[in-house]
């Protein structure tokens, strides 16, 4: 299967191997890093909740509705293709962030 179509009342998304994606990873810690977005304090103010953008590439589209993705450091993760934290990269994002995506062709 070369692609997987997701549509649960939302816009249809098709993923293929080699697609570049941005995964908006939710995190919590006492000290958010410089790339943290949407930062807000947790209930008692001792920690923060925030989102960090991860620049990954789709390695494989599985028949069960999951995506195998590769990180910049070569780690592999499996995500649900319907995860709302995944967004496909648009042309301008590709130009601005091209050095942040992994090159899975290098071995």
HUBEL-V143086 format. One line per field, one symbol per residue. ss: DSSP state (h for helix, s for strand, l for the rest). phi: phi as a letter, one per 30 degrees, with the letter a starting at -180 (. if undefined). A space follows every 10 residues. Layout:
ss: ???
phi: ???
This chain:
ss: lllsssllll llssslllls sssssssssl lllllsssss sllllllsss ssssssssss sllllsssss lllllsssss lllllsssll hhhhhhhhhh lllllll
phi: .dabccacic ddbccbejdc bccdddbbad bdddcdbhdb ddecidbbca bbdccbbdca ccddicbcbc ddcjdcbcbd dddddcbddc edddddcedd ddcdddb
